[in-house]
Amino acid sequence: MRADVITLDGGEAGSVELSDEVFGHEPRADVLHRVVRWQRNKAQQGTHKVKTRSETSYSTKKIYRQKGTGGARHGDRNAPIFRKGGIYKGPTPRSHAHDLPKKFRKLGLMHALSDKARSGDLVVVEDLNLAEAKTAVLAKALKGLGWKRTLVIDAERAPEGFARAAANIADVDVLPSIGANVYDILKRDTLVITKAGVEALEARLK
């Protein structure tokens, strides 16, 4: 699969061959869903916590005598049935992460890249060098190219000037190829990869 290469000012810069082994898959929603679910569950903090009856602040004195009241038999007011009592079987801190085989995670990333390639939302750029490392300059260039919600992937860390300029623009993320992941790719409308980034991704996924 061949893709045109452009520059940040919209000019032509030749073309590049995209490996069908990485960018030529038929995207499967079930594969993408499983990988995104694994990512989001792993990122979830799991710090949710409620107080049990041993942690609420009421007195532990028996609230009334056991017999003769005509009502139910109760101990202290920390019981779960009372207002402001302890919570029964409520959430406690835990990890929401679950295992997913490395081969499946790799497959999910290739399907995400293939999805962008098939839909025409994958753009290959020559490099990320800016003539002037300013947010206004980059914002104007992105507007001219029609990129709005954009993920930019380079082989290594993006040039410092580009990274600083992009940091001030909403809905523009910049990642190295090693940080490319299914969730970030799918949540952006346009995926921009440098020529060096394409080579790095193919070397990582083949």
URNOR-V383958 format. One record per backbone hydrogen bond with DSSP energy under -0.5 kcal/mol. CO is the residue of the C=O (numbers start at 1). NH is the residue of the N-H. If there is no record, write none. Layout:
# URNOR-V383958
co = <CO CO>
nh = <NH NH>
This chain:
# URNOR-V383958
co = <1 3 4 5 6 7 11 14 14 16 16 19 19 20 25 28 29 30 31 32 33 34 35 36 37 38 39 40 46 51 52 52 59 72 75 76 78 79 82 87 87 91 101 102 103 104 105 106 107 108 109 110 111 112 113 114 115 116 116 116 117 121 121 123 123 124 125 132 134 135 136 137 138 139 140 141 142 142 146 148 149 149 150 151 152 153 154 155 159 160 161 162 163 165 166 168 169 171 173 175 176 177 181 182 183 184 185 190 190 191 191 192 193 194 195 196 197 198 199 200 201 202>
nh = <18 16 124 13 126 10 7 5 13 3 18 22 23 24 27 32 33 34 35 36 37 38 39 40 41 42 43 44 94 87 55 56 77 74 63 79 86 82 85 89 90 50 105 106 107 108 109 110 111 112 113 114 115 116 117 118 119 120 121 122 120 123 191 125 193 6 195 134 138 139 140 141 142 143 144 145 146 147 148 150 189 190 173 192 175 194 177 177 163 164 165 166 167 168 169 170 172 150 152 154 179 180 185 186 187 188 188 151 192 123 193 153 125 198 199 200 201 202 203 204 205 206>
